[in-house]
Amino acid sequence: MAGRYRSTAALVDKDVMPITPDELAAARETLARLDPALARAHALTPPFEWRVRQAGFVGLFRMIVEQQVSVASAASVWARLQAGLGDITPANLLAHDLDSLRGMGLSRQKATYGQGMARAQMDGTIDLEHLATLDDASAIEALVALKGVGLWTAEAYLLLCEGRTDVFPGGDVALQEAIKWADGTETRPDTKGAYARAEVWRPWRGVATHLLWAWYTGVKKGEIAPGDPA
């Protein structure tokens, strides 16, 4: 079943949520009824909003820029790119050679990936501005065909940038750790095991992901107890 989502254009506005607070609350209740492990996470985790990021070429490119660096480093590089490129568009990215982009803080590998994505967008290999017209499986297939975009990146993009509510990034380590807590097991599931575990959460696997992320983050910050609710 394809995920339920709103238009890409709407999600560029960070004041627009892909799922309303009432819908999110109802989905959480549904998941809690479906799975006692998620009922526990639901009981422990306060209300939260869906994480929303900009969609389209800019959104995907920024995810590539941010990977494997600290939040502060990613913000610094992005600011330098904005200063050097002005509008971050495929055309502007391709108007600079790799050395210029490296001078703005990108690694050669990320600059190469970014330019490859820019070419694919400009020649019609992919249309990131209208990817929301594809179902989940087709959109993932289109994204992972881009060099530098792995399965986790594709799934995270669809979940966070397009707000698709049944996308599940099974390779996410924090998500796997939260599943371990929820199930009370000694080891966290591997990627294959996480995907299998999430099948019962359809068609709200994206909501389950956000719930488990929120629980994990709250526990790490000391704001939520990892054990049974009082």
C-alpha positions in Angstrom: 0.0 0.0 0.0 1.4 3.4 -0.9 1.9 6.0 1.8 -0.6 8.8 2.3 1.0 12.1 1.6 0.2 15.7 0.5 1.8 17.6 -2.3 5.6 18.3 -2.4 4.9 22.0 -3.0 3.0 22.3 0.3 5.8 20.7 2.3 8.3 23.4 1.2 6.4 25.6 3.7 7.5 24.4 7.1 4.3 25.7 8.7 2.4 23.1 6.8 2.3 19.6 8.4 1.9 16.5 6.2 -0.5 15.1 8.7 -2.6 17.1 11.1 -2.2 16.8 14.9 -5.6 15.0 15.1 -4.6 12.6 12.4 -1.3 11.9 14.0 -2.9 11.3 17.4 -5.5 8.9 15.8 -2.7 7.0 14.0 -0.8 6.6 17.2 -3.9 5.2 18.9 -4.3 2.8 16.0 -0.7 1.6 16.3 -1.1 1.2 20.1 -4.1 -1.1 19.5 -2.2 -3.1 16.9 1.0 -3.7 18.8 1.5 -3.8 22.6 5.1 -2.8 22.2 4.1 0.4 20.5 1.4 0.9 23.1 4.2 1.2 25.6 6.1 3.6 23.5 2.9 5.6 22.9 2.1 5.8 26.6 5.6 7.1 27.4 5.9 9.6 24.6 4.2 13.0 24.7 2.5 14.5 21.6 4.9 15.6 18.8 4.8 17.1 15.4 5.9 15.4 12.2 9.4 16.4 11.2 9.2 18.5 8.0 12.0 19.4 5.7 12.1 21.1 2.3 11.4 18.8 -0.6 12.7 18.8 -4.2 16.3 19.1 -5.4 17.3 21.4 -2.5 15.9 19.0 0.1 17.6 15.9 -1.3 20.9 17.7 -1.9 20.9 19.1 1.6 20.4 15.6 3.0 23.5 14.5 1.1 25.5 17.5 2.4 24.5 16.7 6.0 25.4 13.0 6.0 28.3 11.8 8.1 29.1 15.3 9.6 28.0 17.1 12.7 25.0 19.3 12.8 27.2 22.4 13.2 29.5 21.4 10.3 26.5 20.7 8.1 25.0 24.1 8.9 28.4 25.8 8.2 28.8 24.1 4.8 25.2 24.9 3.8 25.7 28.5 4.7 28.9 28.7 2.6 27.0 27.1 -0.4 24.2 29.6 -0.1 26.8 32.4 -0.1 28.7 31.0 -3.0 25.8 29.8 -5.2 23.0 32.2 -4.3 19.9 30.1 -5.0 20.8 26.5 -4.7 19.5 25.1 -8.0 20.7 22.4 -10.4 21.9 25.0 -12.9 23.9 27.0 -10.3 25.5 23.9 -8.9 26.6 22.8 -12.4 27.9 26.3 -13.2 30.7 25.7 -10.7 33.5 23.1 -11.1 34.4 20.6 -8.4 37.3 22.7 -7.0 35.0 25.7 -6.6 32.4 23.6 -4.7 35.2 22.1 -2.6 36.2 25.7 -1.7 32.6 26.1 -0.4 33.2 23.3 2.0 31.9 20.2 0.1 34.0 17.1 -0.1 34.8 16.0 -3.7 32.6 13.0 -3.3 29.6 15.1 -2.2 30.2 17.7 -4.9 30.2 14.9 -7.5 27.0 13.4 -6.1 25.4 16.8 -6.1 26.3 17.6 -9.7 25.1 14.1 -10.7 21.8 14.8 -9.1 21.7 18.2 -10.8 22.3 16.7 -14.2 19.6 14.0 -13.6 17.1 16.7 -12.7 17.9 18.9 -15.6 17.9 16.2 -18.3 14.7 14.6 -17.0 16.2 11.4 -15.6 14.3 12.2 -12.4 11.9 15.0 -11.5 12.5 15.7 -7.8 10.0 18.6 -7.9 7.1 16.2 -8.8 8.3 12.9 -7.2 5.2 12.9 -5.1 3.2 11.8 -8.2 4.9 8.4 -7.8 3.9 5.7 -5.3 6.4 4.8 -2.6 8.1 1.9 -4.3 8.5 3.7 -7.6 9.8 6.9 -5.8 12.4 4.8 -3.9 13.5 3.1 -7.1 13.9 6.5 -8.8 15.9 7.9 -5.9 18.3 5.0 -5.4 19.2 5.1 -9.1 21.0 8.4 -8.3 24.6 7.9 -7.4 25.1 8.8 -3.8 21.5 8.1 -2.7 21.2 4.8 -0.8 18.1 3.2 0.5 18.2 4.9 3.9 18.5 8.4 2.2 15.7 7.6 -0.2 13.4 6.5 2.6 14.3 9.3 4.9 13.7 11.8 2.1 10.2 10.5 1.4 9.4 10.3 5.1 10.7 13.8 6.1 10.6 15.8 2.9 7.4 14.5 1.3 5.7 13.4 4.5 4.8 9.9 3.4 3.1 8.1 6.2 3.9 4.5 5.4 7.6 4.8 4.6 9.9 3.0 7.0 13.7 3.5 7.0 14.6 0.1 8.4 18.4 0.7 8.3 18.2 3.6 10.8 20.2 2.6 13.9 18.3 4.8 16.3 15.0 3.3 15.0 16.4 -0.2 15.5 17.5 0.6 19.0 14.0 1.9 19.9 12.5 -1.3 18.5 14.8 -3.2 20.8 13.5 -1.2 23.8 9.9 -1.6 22.7 10.2 -5.4 22.3 12.4 -5.8 25.4 15.1 -7.8 23.6 18.8 -7.9 24.3 19.9 -7.0 20.8 18.5 -4.6 18.3 17.2 -6.0 15.0 19.3 -5.8 11.8 17.8 -4.0 8.8 16.0 -7.1 7.5 14.6 -7.8 10.9 13.4 -4.2 11.4 11.5 -4.3 8.1 9.9 -7.5 9.0 9.0 -6.2 12.5 7.3 -3.1 10.9 5.0 -5.1 8.7 2.3 -5.1 11.4 2.4 -1.3 11.4 1.1 -0.8 7.9 -0.2 1.6 6.6 1.2 3.8 9.4 4.9 2.7 9.4 6.0 6.3 9.0 4.0 7.3 12.1 5.5 4.4 14.0 9.0 5.6 12.9 8.3 9.1 14.2 6.9 7.6 17.5 10.0 5.5 18.0 12.3 8.3 17.1 10.5 10.6 19.5 10.8 8.0 22.3 14.4 7.4 21.5 15.3 11.1 21.5 13.4 11.8 24.7 15.1 8.9 26.5 18.6 10.1 25.3 17.8 13.6 26.5 16.6 12.3 29.9 13.1 13.6 29.2 11.3 10.2 28.9 11.8 7.1 30.9 12.7 4.0 28.9 10.7 1.7 31.1 7.1 1.0 31.7 4.8 4.0 32.2 3.9 4.8 35.7 
